[in-house]
């Protein structure tokens, strides 16, 4: 399984507009795996937009997909947060293997 072909990776910076994160679902029809690279975003901003990530995660989970955040900060206990892009791919791949068992 080449998981990288099935994943949408998007990078958010300190200046990114997070108001329309829900639009990712309609832009990437057919994709159900998402990685948000927020390594350049401050912990203060991450805490402010955490609820948007939680809502997006719930939506993707309801579609039987996965949403992983790449960050140098752990800002929520329920979100899947890893320090590197490779670990995000690995996490998604492991989740998919578990679903097949």
C-alpha positions in Angstrom: 0.0 0.0 0.0 1.5 3.4 -1.0 -0.3 5.6 1.6 1.4 8.8 0.3 -0.7 8.7 -2.9 -3.9 8.8 -0.7 -3.0 11.6 1.7 -3.5 15.3 1.4 -0.7 17.2 3.1 -1.3 20.9 3.8 1.0 23.4 5.5 -0.3 26.1 7.7 1.8 29.0 8.8 1.4 31.8 11.4 -0.4 33.9 8.7 -2.6 31.1 7.3 -6.4 31.4 7.2 -7.8 28.6 9.3 -11.4 29.7 9.0 -12.1 27.4 6.0 -10.3 24.2 7.0 -13.6 22.4 6.4 -13.3 23.3 2.7 -10.5 20.7 2.4 -13.1 17.9 2.3 -14.8 19.3 -0.8 -11.6 20.3 -2.5 -10.1 16.9 -2.2 -13.0 14.6 -3.1 -12.2 11.0 -2.7 -9.3 11.6 -0.2 -9.9 10.6 3.4 -6.4 11.0 4.9 -5.1 14.4 5.9 -1.9 15.7 7.4 -1.7 19.3 8.7 1.9 20.6 9.0 1.8 23.3 11.6 5.4 23.3 12.7 5.7 27.0 11.9 2.6 28.0 14.0 3.0 29.3 17.5 1.6 27.4 20.5 -0.7 30.4 21.2 -2.3 30.3 17.8 -2.6 26.5 17.9 -4.5 26.8 21.2 -6.8 29.4 19.7 -7.7 27.3 16.6 -7.7 23.9 18.4 -11.5 23.6 18.2 -11.3 23.8 14.4 -8.9 20.9 14.3 -11.0 18.9 16.6 -14.1 19.5 14.5 -12.2 18.6 11.3 -10.8 15.5 12.9 -14.3 14.4 13.9 -15.6 15.0 10.4 -12.8 13.0 8.8 -13.2 10.2 11.4 -16.9 9.9 10.6 -15.8 9.3 7.0 -13.5 6.5 8.2 -10.5 8.6 7.5 -7.5 9.9 9.4 -6.3 13.4 10.3 -2.8 13.8 11.8 -1.1 17.0 12.9 2.6 17.6 12.6 3.7 20.0 15.3 6.5 20.7 17.7 3.9 21.3 20.4 1.4 18.9 21.9 -1.6 21.2 22.4 -4.4 18.6 22.7 -4.7 15.1 24.2 -7.4 13.9 21.8 -5.8 15.0 18.5 -3.2 12.9 16.8 -0.1 15.0 17.0 3.4 13.8 15.8 6.7 15.7 15.4 7.5 14.7 11.7 5.8 14.3 8.4 7.1 10.7 8.1 5.6 9.8 11.5 2.3 11.2 10.3 2.4 8.9 7.3 3.4 6.0 9.5 0.5 6.8 11.9 -2.0 6.8 9.1 -0.6 3.6 7.6 -0.8 1.8 11.0 -4.4 3.0 11.5 -5.3 1.5 8.1 -3.6 -1.8 8.9 -5.5 -2.0 12.2 -8.8 -1.4 10.4 -8.0 -4.3 8.1 -7.4 -6.8 11.0 
